[in-house]
Amino acid sequence: MRIAICGDECSSAIILKRMLYMFSNYKKIGFVVDIFANANDFLASKQSYTLIFISFETEKSKILAKSLLDKNLKTPIIIFSSNCCHAADAFKLNAYYFLQIPLSQKTVFDMLENFFVSYFSAPLLISDGFETVCINVSDILYLEANNKHCIIHLKDKIIYCNKTMARVFAVLPEDRFLKINRAIIINSDYISRFCSEYIILTNGEVLYPSRHFYKSFKLEYHRIKTPKIP
């Protein structure tokens, strides 16, 4: 996943980059973060990005943000600035979010958490080697390893993917999908009941956890399903 930071104010761009990699390590999501010193360098780049952060410290950066948003790009743009008055300008431009300098790690992490909830609920493109299938992450019951390939079990059908189970798992939200044995990764939203001997899905299908993975599966399931007190 590639992220761009276009920052006229260098120190904040570097701090933001550090926070993004901290979040990457925390969530186990692979990031590549590119910093551009000015708007012209960014516009000259032909790289595509999942997220774009733009400093609002100069008039040039404001023009850059407006030009990108005027193009109706699907890539979300996050504005960051030391001037809180720029928040109104950012939202007038229909930016995804506004971050105030000095940057707060909690605020950046909360924003990223919210972004990835919506991002991972978007359709997922899966190739079987012949055609590309568009599926919704929330429709996945579980993944099943099949040698160097993966079988994706959906609510209404099965899709054979030419990627390994590990590669498919890497792009799924880790707070929803849990490994129960070496060959099965399950969507926790579809678990009806379980014990150390079996796991029953909401559709009645029965899966079997291994002794090695059961303890970590149980701990993670309770962690993500226990209501968090604000």
GUKE-761081 format. One record per residue: residue number from 1; residue in three letters; x, y, z of N, C-alpha, C in turn. Coordinates in Angstrom, 3 decimals. Example, Ala and Ser with C-alpha at 12.3 -4.5 7.8 and 13.67 -1.06 7.14 Angstrom:
2
   tipa   fiba        n_x        n_y        n_z       ca_x       ca_y       ca_z        c_x        c_y        c_z
      1    Ala     13.190     -5.690      7.800     12.300     -4.500      7.800     13.200     -3.300      7.800
      2    Ser     12.850     -2.250      7.080     13.670     -1.060      7.140     12.900      0.030      7.870
This chain:
230
   tipa   fiba        n_x        n_y        n_z       ca_x       ca_y       ca_z        c_x        c_y        c_z
      1    Met      0.852     -1.184      0.000      0.000      0.000      0.000      0.891      1.239      0.000
      2    Arg      0.642      2.152     -0.915      1.512      3.314     -1.065      0.788      4.578     -0.620
      3    Ile      1.508      5.414      0.150      0.957      6.653      0.696      1.882      7.808      0.332
      4    Ala      1.307      8.930     -0.089      2.096     10.112     -0.442      1.900     11.203      0.595
      5    Ile      2.999     11.881      0.913      2.941     13.073      1.764      3.562     14.213      0.975
      6    Cys      2.775     15.232      0.693      3.285     16.418      0.026      3.358     17.509      1.078
      7    Gly      4.565     17.757      1.609      4.694     18.647      2.753      5.676     19.765      2.528
      8    Asp      5.173     21.009      2.590      6.064     22.156      2.497      6.808     22.353      3.817
      9    Glu      6.210     21.865      4.883      6.829     22.000      6.207      7.467     20.649      6.546
     10    Cys      8.784     20.555      6.319      9.489     19.272      6.288      9.389     18.488      7.583
     11    Ser      9.541     19.155      8.725      9.580     18.426      9.996      8.262     17.704     10.265
     12    Ser      7.123     18.312      9.954      5.824     17.674     10.172      5.623     16.501      9.227
     13    Ala      6.130     16.622      8.006      6.027     15.526      7.039      6.811     14.311      7.526
     14    Ile      7.982     14.558      8.102      8.811     13.458      8.620      8.144     12.815      9.836
     15    Ile      7.569     13.620     10.711      6.856     13.092     11.887      5.667     12.254     11.440
     16    Leu      4.924     12.765     10.454      3.774     12.037      9.936      4.205     10.703      9.325
     17    Lys      5.290     10.712      8.576      5.805      9.481      7.984      6.139      8.461      9.065
     18    Arg      6.771      8.927     10.144      7.124      8.035     11.251      5.868      7.435     11.877
     19    Met      4.830      8.250     12.064      3.572      7.762     12.642      2.908      6.733     11.732
     20    Leu      2.966      6.960     10.429      2.364      6.018      9.483      3.045      4.662      9.548
     21    Tyr      4.370      4.661      9.672      5.081      3.386      9.774      4.840      2.710     11.124
     22    Met      4.636      3.504     12.170      4.276      2.933     13.476      2.925      2.232     13.379
     23    Phe      1.972      2.880     12.707      0.649      2.279     12.521      0.762      1.023     11.661
     24    Ser      1.601      1.089     10.646      1.835     -0.058      9.769      2.333     -1.260     10.556
     25    Asn      3.292     -1.034     11.448      3.825     -2.125     12.271      2.781     -2.650     13.244
     26    Tyr      1.998     -1.723     13.803      0.966     -2.093     14.784     -0.132     -2.950     14.160
     27    Lys     -0.562     -2.571     12.944     -1.661     -3.272     12.282     -1.186     -4.368     11.325
     28    Lys      0.152     -4.451     11.155      0.732     -5.441     10.227      0.207     -5.252      8.800
     29    Ile      0.161     -3.982      8.383     -0.213     -3.626      7.020      1.019     -3.024      6.349
     30    Gly      1.402     -3.539      5.200      2.604     -3.053      4.531      2.392     -1.675      3.916
     31    Phe      3.181     -0.689      4.361      3.125      0.666      3.825      4.418      1.002      3.095
     32    Val      4.304      1.792      2.048      5.441      2.500      1.466      5.034      3.968      1.445
     33    Val      5.802      4.821      2.133      5.449      6.233      2.266      6.456      7.090      1.502
     34    Asp      5.957      7.878      0.543      6.800      8.779     -0.247      6.538     10.214      0.184
     35    Ile      7.621     10.974      0.410      7.496     12.388      0.750      7.921     13.231     -0.444
     36    Phe      7.078     14.217     -0.789      7.392     15.156     -1.863      7.577     16.542     -1.241
     37    Ala      8.666     17.208     -1.605      8.973     18.504     -1.004      8.040     19.604     -1.490
     38    Asn      7.492     19.439     -2.699      6.619     20.485     -3.226      5.579     19.894     -4.165
     39    Ala      4.642     20.728     -4.534      3.507     20.286     -5.352      3.946     19.819     -6.732
     40    Asn      4.924     20.512     -7.328      5.368     20.157     -8.678      5.967     18.751     -8.727
     41    Asp      6.749     18.406     -7.697      7.338     17.062     -7.651      6.252     15.997     -7.573
     42    Phe      5.237     16.285     -6.778      4.149     15.317     -6.634      3.395     15.149     -7.955
     43    Leu      3.079     16.274     -8.605      2.320     16.220     -9.854      3.106     15.532    -10.962
     44    Ala      4.439     15.582    -10.874      5.279     14.927    -11.880      5.343     13.418    -11.683
     45    Ser      4.966     12.944    -10.486      5.011     11.516    -10.200      3.847     10.801    -10.884
     46    Lys      4.128      9.626    -11.438      3.083      8.830    -12.085      2.615      7.676    -11.201
     47    Gln      3.093      7.660     -9.961      2.750      6.601     -9.021      1.303      6.774     -8.535
     48    Ser      0.606      5.673     -8.338     -0.750      5.738     -7.763     -0.661      5.512     -6.256
     49    Tyr     -1.571      6.139     -5.518     -1.522      6.097     -4.055     -2.893      5.754     -3.474
     50    Thr     -2.856      5.095     -2.309     -4.078      4.758     -1.577     -4.549      5.937     -0.745
     51    Leu     -3.594      6.717     -0.225     -3.884      7.906      0.581     -2.911      9.011      0.181
     52    Ile     -3.382     10.253      0.217     -2.510     11.394     -0.060     -2.664     12.417      1.066
     53    Phe     -1.551     12.747      1.722     -1.527     13.791      2.748     -0.910     15.048      2.134
     54    Ile     -1.581     16.182      2.311     -1.084     17.433      1.745     -1.017     18.503      2.827
     55    Ser      0.168     19.130      2.942      0.325     20.255      3.858     -0.412     21.471      3.298
     56    Phe     -1.020     22.239      4.191     -1.740     23.438      3.785     -1.019     24.694      4.267
     57    Glu      0.332     24.631      4.322      1.099     25.742      4.883      1.370     26.843      3.861
     58    Thr      1.269     26.521      2.573      1.529     27.529      1.546      0.387     27.566      0.541
     59    Glu      0.374     28.624     -0.248     -0.657     28.774     -1.268     -0.525     27.706     -2.354
     60    Lys      0.726     27.299     -2.649      0.954     26.276     -3.670      0.315     24.948     -3.276
     61    Ser      0.428     24.607     -1.984     -0.139     23.337     -1.537     -1.664     23.379     -1.584
     62    Lys     -2.256     24.545     -1.323     -3.707     24.677     -1.431     -4.160     24.481     -2.886
     63    Ile     -3.384     25.051     -3.808     -3.704     24.904     -5.231     -3.599     23.441     -5.652
     64    Leu     -2.570     22.752     -5.115     -2.405     21.325     -5.412     -3.614     20.530     -4.941
     65    Ala     -4.027     20.758     -3.697     -5.175     20.029     -3.150     -6.424     20.286     -3.983
     66    Lys     -6.634     21.537     -4.334     -7.827     21.880     -5.124     -7.766     21.229     -6.505
     67    Ser     -6.587     21.229     -7.127     -6.474     20.649     -8.470     -6.727     19.152     -8.447
     68    Leu     -6.262     18.472     -7.395     -6.495     17.034     -7.283     -7.958     16.726     -7.024
     69    Leu     -8.573     17.497     -6.150     -9.975     17.253     -5.827    -10.897     17.628     -6.990
     70    Asp    -10.493     18.619     -7.774    -11.279     18.998     -8.948    -11.285     17.898    -10.001
     71    Lys    -10.262     17.031     -9.958    -10.183     15.931    -10.921    -11.061     14.750    -10.514
     72    Asn    -11.734     14.904     -9.370    -12.604     13.838     -8.860    -11.848     12.526     -8.644
     73    Leu    -10.623     12.635     -8.132     -9.852     11.437     -7.825    -10.545     10.656     -6.719
     74    Lys    -10.490      9.326     -6.822    -11.079      8.497     -5.787    -10.163      8.374     -4.574
     75    Thr     -8.889      8.747     -4.736     -7.941      8.652     -3.636     -8.282      9.677     -2.560
     76    Pro     -8.501      9.254     -1.323     -8.799     10.202     -0.248     -7.609     11.133      0.019
     77    Ile     -7.910     12.388      0.281     -6.883     13.384      0.576     -7.068     13.887      1.992
     78    Ile     -5.978     13.879      2.765     -5.987     14.377      4.138     -5.141     15.646      4.180
     79    Ile     -5.708     16.715      4.681     -5.009     17.990      4.792     -4.422     18.111      6.195
     80    Phe     -3.162     18.599      6.302     -2.614     18.886      7.621     -2.007     20.290      7.628
     81    Ser     -2.226     21.000      8.743     -1.785     22.394      8.833     -1.691     22.809     10.295
     82    Ser     -0.856     23.820     10.558     -0.752     24.378     11.918     -1.858     25.380     12.192
     83    Asn     -2.549     25.793     11.149     -3.615     26.790     11.274     -4.969     26.082     11.271
     84    Cys     -5.640     26.083     12.405     -6.922     25.379     12.515     -7.992     25.987     11.608
     85    Cys     -7.795     27.240     11.195     -8.762     27.873     10.285     -8.800     27.183      8.932
     86    His     -7.720     26.454      8.614     -7.677     25.765      7.330     -8.582     24.530      7.304
     87    Ala     -9.090     24.151      8.462     -9.983     22.992      8.511    -11.232     23.255      7.665
     88    Ala    -11.764     24.458      7.769    -12.951     24.807      6.991    -12.647     24.775      5.499
     89    Asp    -11.446     25.265      5.119    -11.051     25.241      3.703    -10.931     23.803      3.202
     90    Ala    -10.369     22.946      4.060    -10.174     21.544      3.678    -11.504     20.865      3.398
     91    Phe    -12.468     21.091      4.253    -13.752     20.421      4.070    -14.579     21.045      2.942
     92    Lys    -14.320     22.322      2.645    -14.950     22.926      1.471    -14.470     22.229      0.199
     93    Leu    -13.212     21.778      0.248    -12.636     21.055     -0.890    -13.016     19.573     -0.868
     94    Asn    -13.828     19.185      0.123    -14.282     17.794      0.229    -13.137     16.839      0.556
     95    Ala    -12.172     17.307      1.352    -11.072     16.455      1.794    -11.616     15.394      2.739
     96    Tyr    -10.897     14.273      2.816    -11.342     13.171      3.684    -11.217     13.539      5.156
     97    Tyr    -10.146     14.286      5.516     -9.904     14.577      6.931     -8.965     15.783      7.036
     98    Phe     -8.986     16.419      8.217     -8.051     17.509      8.524     -7.286     17.168      9.795
     99    Leu     -5.948     17.289      9.735     -5.090     17.051     10.895     -4.373     18.348     11.248
    100    Gln     -4.411     18.694     12.533     -3.751     19.921     12.953     -2.348     19.624     13.469
    101    Ile     -1.405     20.491     13.078     -0.029     20.438     13.573      0.030     21.238     14.881
    102    Pro      0.718     20.759     15.945      1.516     19.533     16.003      0.632     18.288     15.965
    103    Leu      1.098     17.307     15.226      0.324     16.095     15.011      0.256     15.244     16.277
    104    Ser     -0.930     14.751     16.552     -1.142     13.842     17.682     -1.170     12.406     17.162
    105    Gln     -0.368     11.532     17.765     -0.343     10.130     17.333     -1.721      9.501     17.464
    106    Lys     -2.425      9.795     18.565     -3.763      9.214     18.772     -4.721      9.661     17.665
    107    Thr     -4.670     10.942     17.318     -5.560     11.450     16.274     -5.251     10.815     14.923
    108    Val     -3.971     10.705     14.605     -3.570     10.087     13.338     -3.995      8.621     13.305
    109    Phe     -3.758      7.895     14.413     -4.135      6.480     14.469     -5.645      6.297     14.370
    110    Asp     -6.414      7.143     15.062     -7.882      7.050     15.007     -8.384      7.299     13.592
    111    Met     -7.795      8.289     12.923     -8.188      8.578     11.547     -7.894      7.395     10.633
    112    Leu     -6.719      6.789     10.802     -6.343      5.636      9.977     -7.242      4.435     10.258
    113    Glu     -7.585      4.218     11.519     -8.495      3.121     11.880     -9.823      3.293     11.152
    114    Asn    -10.377      4.501     11.203    -11.661      4.762     10.542    -11.552      4.593      9.033
    115    Phe    -10.423      5.040      8.485    -10.231      4.910      7.044    -10.208      3.444      6.630
    116    Phe     -9.471      2.611      7.365     -9.329      1.223      6.956    -10.603      0.411      7.181
    117    Val    -11.444      0.842      8.105    -12.747      0.187      8.255    -13.539      0.343      6.964
    118    Ser    -13.550      1.570      6.419    -14.285      1.813      5.171    -13.543      1.239      3.971
    119    Tyr    -12.214      1.309      4.004    -11.414      0.813      2.883    -11.570     -0.688      2.704
    120    Phe    -11.530     -1.427      3.816    -11.598     -2.877      3.723    -13.012     -3.393      3.516
    121    Ser    -14.011     -2.515      3.633    -15.366     -2.949      3.321    -15.666     -2.749      1.837
    122    Ala    -14.680     -2.153      1.142    -14.832     -1.960     -0.302    -14.601     -3.286     -1.021
    123    Pro    -15.031     -3.367     -2.283    -14.839     -4.607     -3.023    -13.373     -5.005     -3.137
    124    Leu    -13.124     -6.306     -3.108    -11.787     -6.870     -3.222    -11.676     -7.563     -4.575
    125    Leu    -10.612     -7.272     -5.314    -10.415     -7.867     -6.635     -9.574     -9.128     -6.511
    126    Ile    -10.116    -10.256     -6.950     -9.448    -11.550     -6.847     -9.323    -12.160     -8.239
    127    Ser     -8.124    -12.640     -8.569     -7.894    -13.271     -9.872     -7.736    -14.773     -9.712
    128    Asp     -8.372    -15.518    -10.609     -8.213    -16.977    -10.600     -7.248    -17.426    -11.705
    129    Gly     -6.584    -16.460    -12.313     -5.649    -16.761    -13.380     -6.227    -16.520    -14.759
    130    Phe     -7.557    -16.489    -14.851     -8.230    -16.280    -16.133     -9.071    -15.008    -16.127
    131    Glu     -9.741    -14.766    -15.034    -10.563    -13.568    -14.925    -10.454    -12.985    -13.528
    132    Thr    -10.825    -11.716    -13.406    -10.795    -11.029    -12.116    -12.215    -10.922    -11.580
    133    Val    -12.397    -11.325    -10.333    -13.710    -11.310     -9.690    -13.717    -10.238     -8.600
    134    Cys    -14.775     -9.457     -8.555    -14.928     -8.412     -7.546    -15.833     -8.942     -6.428
    135    Ile    -15.278     -9.032     -5.225    -16.061     -9.539     -4.088    -16.014     -8.556     -2.935
    136    Asn    -16.990     -8.637     -2.068    -17.026     -7.801     -0.876    -16.406     -8.558      0.281
    137    Val    -15.506     -7.910      0.999    -14.812     -8.553      2.118    -15.793     -9.116      3.134
    138    Ser    -16.890     -8.404      3.353    -17.858     -8.845      4.357    -18.602    -10.117      3.951
    139    Asp    -18.482    -10.516      2.670    -19.134    -11.741      2.209    -18.266    -12.990      2.387
    140    Ile    -17.017    -12.807      2.811    -16.099    -13.936      2.957    -16.375    -14.674      4.268
    141    Leu    -16.658    -15.967      4.175    -16.818    -16.802      5.367    -15.452    -17.237      5.898
    142    Tyr    -14.636    -17.784      5.006    -13.285    -18.180      5.411    -12.401    -18.422      4.197
    143    Leu    -11.103    -18.424      4.444    -10.105    -18.753      3.436     -9.576    -20.146      3.709
    144    Glu     -9.284    -20.866      2.654     -8.736    -22.215      2.786     -7.498    -22.346      1.903
    145    Ala     -6.384    -22.729      2.497     -5.155    -22.909      1.728     -5.280    -24.126      0.824
    146    Asn     -4.771    -23.968     -0.395     -4.805    -25.064     -1.370     -3.454    -25.079     -2.084
    147    Asn     -2.454    -25.700     -1.426     -1.067    -25.647     -1.894     -0.623    -24.192     -2.012
    148    Lys     -0.247    -23.748     -3.204      0.206    -22.363     -3.369     -0.929    -21.443     -3.795
    149    His     -2.145    -21.936     -3.691     -3.326    -21.145     -4.052     -4.260    -21.040     -2.843
    150    Cys     -5.384    -20.388     -3.054     -6.324    -20.160     -1.948     -7.756    -20.353     -2.453
    151    Ile     -8.565    -20.985     -1.622     -9.993    -21.118     -1.916    -10.734    -20.148     -1.001
    152    Ile    -11.518    -19.265     -1.595    -12.264    -18.263     -0.828    -13.720    -18.712     -0.752
    153    His    -14.172    -19.016      0.450    -15.544    -19.464      0.669    -16.417    -18.247      0.992
    154    Leu    -17.342    -17.942      0.100    -18.286    -16.840      0.304    -19.615    -17.378      0.809
    155    Lys    -20.520    -16.476      1.093    -21.833    -16.891      1.607    -22.612    -17.713      0.589
    156    Asp    -22.382    -17.424     -0.692    -23.203    -18.093     -1.713    -22.418    -18.859     -2.768
    157    Lys    -21.068    -18.818     -2.697    -20.275    -19.534     -3.697    -18.836    -19.680     -3.232
    158    Ile    -18.038    -20.373     -4.037    -16.620    -20.582     -3.760    -15.816    -20.016     -4.919
    159    Ile    -14.720    -19.303     -4.584    -13.850    -18.733     -5.608    -12.447    -19.294     -5.431
    160    Tyr    -11.865    -19.746     -6.532    -10.490    -20.243     -6.511     -9.555    -19.105     -6.923
    161    Cys     -8.601    -18.791     -6.057     -7.696    -17.669     -6.265     -6.282    -18.183     -6.545
    162    Asn     -5.573    -17.524     -7.465     -4.224    -17.980     -7.792     -3.147    -17.404     -6.880
    163    Lys     -3.559    -16.714     -5.811     -2.630    -16.224     -4.796     -2.630    -17.175     -3.599
    164    Thr     -1.573    -17.112     -2.808     -1.536    -17.925     -1.589     -2.504    -17.364     -0.558
    165    Met     -2.872    -18.190      0.401     -3.758    -17.732      1.466     -3.116    -16.585      2.232
    166    Ala     -1.808    -16.642      2.434     -1.100    -15.588      3.178     -1.202    -14.241      2.470
    167    Arg     -1.118    -14.249      1.137     -1.192    -12.991      0.387     -2.595    -12.406      0.418
    168    Val     -3.615    -13.240      0.373     -4.990    -12.749      0.476     -5.241    -12.219      1.889
    169    Phe     -4.777    -12.957      2.881     -4.953    -12.562      4.281     -4.303    -11.209      4.559
    170    Ala     -3.193    -10.916      3.894     -2.453     -9.680      4.135     -3.250     -8.426      3.794
    171    Val     -4.246     -8.537      2.915     -5.033     -7.357      2.538     -6.397     -7.328      3.227
    172    Leu     -6.631     -8.250      4.145     -7.892     -8.291      4.884     -7.722     -7.660      6.264
    173    Pro     -8.802     -7.116      6.841     -8.702     -6.519      8.177     -8.388     -7.562      9.241
    174    Glu     -7.268     -7.396      9.944     -6.837     -8.407     10.904     -7.729     -8.463     12.146
    175    Asp     -8.534     -7.413     12.371     -9.432     -7.440     13.525    -10.752     -8.142     13.193
    176    Arg    -10.790     -8.827     12.049    -11.992     -9.581     11.681    -11.673    -11.030     11.310
    177    Phe    -10.520    -11.246     10.707    -10.147    -12.571     10.222     -9.105    -13.222     11.133
    178    Leu     -9.386    -14.459     11.555     -8.549    -15.156     12.537     -8.143    -16.527     12.019
    179    Lys     -6.908    -16.895     12.296     -6.400    -18.197     11.861     -6.752    -19.258     12.891
    180    Ile     -7.352    -20.373     12.439     -7.738    -21.433     13.378     -6.884    -22.692     13.207
    181    Asn     -6.237    -22.806     12.058     -5.258    -23.870     11.844     -4.384    -23.440     10.656
    182    Arg     -3.470    -24.280     10.244     -2.529    -23.876      9.195     -3.205    -23.626      7.846
    183    Ala     -4.391    -24.176      7.661     -5.030    -24.100      6.349     -6.305    -23.269      6.315
    184    Ile     -6.764    -22.754      7.469     -8.051    -22.052      7.511     -7.911    -20.708      8.237
    185    Ile     -8.423    -19.653      7.613     -8.558    -18.337      8.244    -10.024    -17.969      8.157
    186    Ile    -10.622    -17.664      9.294    -12.077    -17.541      9.382    -12.503    -16.095      9.659
    187    Asn    -13.640    -15.706      9.096    -14.230    -14.400      9.373    -15.008    -14.504     10.690
    188    Ser    -14.550    -13.804     11.712    -15.145    -13.923     13.046    -16.604    -13.480     13.088
    189    Asp    -17.038    -12.690     12.102    -18.432    -12.228     12.073    -19.415    -13.376     11.836
    190    Tyr    -18.912    -14.506     11.305    -19.799    -15.618     10.961    -19.677    -16.798     11.927
    191    Ile    -19.049    -16.569     13.073    -18.942    -17.640     14.065    -20.203    -17.680     14.914
    192    Ser    -20.843    -18.829     14.961    -22.047    -19.003     15.762    -21.684    -19.450     17.183
    193    Arg    -20.843    -20.480     17.291    -20.349    -20.951     18.581    -19.105    -21.798     18.347
    194    Phe    -18.328    -21.973     19.402    -17.090    -22.739     19.234    -16.611    -23.314     20.559
    195    Cys    -15.743    -24.297     20.446    -15.012    -24.861     21.571    -13.679    -25.352     21.015
    196    Ser    -12.901    -26.018     21.825    -11.580    -26.462     21.363    -11.663    -27.552     20.300
    197    Glu    -12.833    -28.179     20.175    -12.995    -29.285     19.220    -13.535    -28.848     17.859
    198    Tyr    -14.349    -27.792     17.839    -14.971    -27.383     16.575    -15.399    -25.921     16.641
    199    Ile    -15.663    -25.362     15.455    -16.211    -24.022     15.301    -17.392    -24.130     14.341
    200    Ile    -18.547    -23.673     14.771    -19.746    -23.746     13.936    -20.061    -22.350     13.391
    201    Leu    -20.185    -22.262     12.081    -20.504    -20.992     11.443    -22.014    -20.749     11.447
    202    Thr    -22.396    -19.529     11.133    -23.814    -19.165     11.142    -24.606    -19.918     10.069
    203    Asn    -23.908    -20.423      9.052    -24.598    -21.202      8.016    -24.637    -22.700      8.346
    204    Gly    -24.140    -23.074      9.541    -24.159    -24.456      9.980    -22.908    -25.248      9.642
    205    Glu    -22.017    -24.668      8.845    -20.786    -25.377      8.477    -19.881    -25.527      9.695
    206    Val    -19.199    -26.654      9.782    -18.331    -26.944     10.927    -16.874    -26.938     10.473
    207    Leu    -16.039    -26.189     11.200    -14.597    -26.155     10.945    -13.874    -26.615     12.214
    208    Tyr    -12.609    -27.016     12.049    -11.911    -27.628     13.180    -10.595    -26.910     13.478
    209    Pro    -10.513    -26.286     14.652     -9.266    -25.600     15.019     -8.194    -26.609     15.436
    210    Ser     -6.938    -26.249     15.242     -5.849    -27.109     15.714     -5.498    -26.728     17.149
    211    Arg     -4.909    -27.644     17.859     -4.525    -27.386     19.247     -3.518    -26.243     19.319
    212    His     -2.651    -26.156     18.320     -1.606    -25.135     18.302     -2.196    -23.725     18.186
    213    Phe     -3.257    -23.555     17.379     -3.808    -22.229     17.116     -4.992    -21.866     18.012
    214    Tyr     -5.575    -22.831     18.691     -6.834    -22.564     19.385     -6.705    -21.493     20.469
    215    Lys     -5.645    -21.546     21.267     -5.503    -20.593     22.372     -5.437    -19.158     21.849
    216    Ser     -4.591    -18.904     20.831     -4.466    -17.552     20.288     -5.760    -17.128     19.585
    217    Phe     -6.421    -18.077     18.911     -7.700    -17.768     18.265     -8.730    -17.308     19.305
    218    Lys     -8.835    -18.050     20.396     -9.822    -17.732     21.430     -9.542    -16.363     22.052
    219    Leu     -8.275    -16.087     22.350     -7.905    -14.798     22.944     -8.233    -13.644     22.000
    220    Glu     -7.883    -13.810     20.723     -8.137    -12.758     19.743     -9.623    -12.562     19.508
    221    Tyr    -10.373    -13.652     19.474    -11.818    -13.544     19.259    -12.465    -12.737     20.385
    222    His    -12.112    -13.043     21.627    -12.684    -12.308     22.758    -12.213    -10.857     22.769
    223    Arg    -10.981    -10.628     22.328    -10.458     -9.255     22.314    -11.249     -8.379     21.338
    224    Ile    -11.514     -8.898     20.139    -12.175     -8.060     19.139    -13.691     -8.006     19.311
    225    Lys    -14.245     -8.989     20.022    -15.706     -9.025     20.179    -16.185     -8.435     21.497
    226    Thr    -15.265     -8.250     22.457    -15.676     -7.671     23.739    -15.947     -6.188     23.555
    227    Pro    -17.104     -5.684     23.947    -17.400     -4.250     23.801    -16.371     -3.399     24.527
    228    Lys    -15.916     -2.306     23.865    -14.926     -1.415     24.464    -15.633     -0.278     25.147
    229    Ile    -15.295     -0.071     26.434    -15.914      1.010     27.213    -15.199      2.321     26.884
    230    Pro    -15.906      3.328     26.439    -15.257      4.589     26.074    -14.702      5.305     27.308
